[in-house]
């Protein structure tokens, strides 16, 4: 950020008189605003695509009235949510009820700071990248618990408690399944993790192909992350048929919309982490991005990253409309009795592999065979 | 490094400001006509019965406790993963012992039935698992 601010000062001499920290701050706010616009657009379009995919999978049409082919439906939804009456139940805890959407939305938006969109396109390449994402997305749990408890509604309380139990249960497998990427890269920074997967045509360097344990880690991560974000085979906190809508049942208007936006934000974060940690991130196949001029390198890597991430989001939607919901005891059993031991053993497998083969994956070994 | 963490602060503030702006927008444009029935708690159309701030099942606390224990281990394994390549065999042996102890703890919880969501009172009192 500071480097960017310096080059901006060099580029526009008029800014020379302004203190550097002001310009740095402005650059930060500008980059945050760009990411915010991206996040909100994704969340809007995502809600439309989700319903279109649902329509296709369930052999019906889906939204098709607003705009060509229903493409503007999400704008209409946004306007509708703003124009709806915002009701706070008389018996709710008003302060906590108002506070909950802040936690949920900010927790999901703050994770975008470390999403590596391209070679140089990252808001801040924190040296604790993955750790930071895990920490800040935990705010969402706090928000959901606040929402569930403060509503003073039985459905909301049950939904909130279920959500908290589920999210914390699946946080262990999520955290453990991401460690192999850290092991291979030797760093927590997401840019370093993406760069470590750059070799071998930009495809075979992916952690996904590194060794069988890493491949299995990816599957474990993706499953556990779906549960952590309350996606549909694991959407018990919302379970329409038993809990009406779960923790957000008393929320209306734009306050409900904020929960909805955060849900799609979390979805993107999961897809982005899966892409960055296992699918090679922004590495472009067959092209060395670093060798290109910065503008083209950034555009190309941004396109590749978003392409991979959106594919992951589509797979999540596909899973969502294909599998039936689990029962609550099955859900807890799956996390604690199967996924937690599996991720621990899997972690030992990856570290043993790295130790035995001096950090080389299967593709690297094959490549070294051919010189 | 501090500059990078300042970016985090900017993101958090901007996120909160966005939420506040959306709520303000809604307050400006949305109608507001509260009535006693509208403000009552939703209970599928019935008249709400009692408060919902009541005792709930102890198993939620058990899950939270187990989570805290295992989350600390995960937090500990991240720095280990960063330096693993440079420490080599020593790091592997230590992590192996660590994980075996953890899995022994998990096996104990499993045997005691604390990982079961549904179990009868008799089973719980006898310290046995459910289904």
Interface residues (C-beta under 8 A of the other chain):
Chain A: X1 X2 X24 X25 X28 X29 X31 X32 X33 X35 X36 X81 X82 X83 X84 X85 X86 X87 X88 X89 X90 X91 X92 X101 X102 X105 X106 X109 X110 X112 X113 X123 X124 X125 X126 X127 X130 X131 X132 X149 X151 X152 X153 X154 X155 X156 X157 X161 X164 X165 X168 X169 X171 X172 X175 X176 X179 X182 X183 X186 X187 X188 X244 X249 X250 X253 X254 X255 X257 X258 X328 X329 X332 X333 X336 X337 X340 X341 X344 X347 X348 X351 X352 X354 X355 X359
Chain B: X1 X3 X4 X5 X6 X7 X8 X10 X11 X12 X14 X15 X16 X18 X19 X22 X23 X25 X26 X27 X29 X30 X31 X32 X33 X34 X36 X38 X39 X40 X41 X42 X43 X44 X48 X51 X52 X53 X56 X60 X63 X64 X66 X67 X70 X71 X74 X75 X77 X78 X81 X82 X83 X84 X85 X86 X88 X89 X91 X92 X95 X96 X99 X102 X103 X106 X109 X110 X115 X116 X117 X118 X131
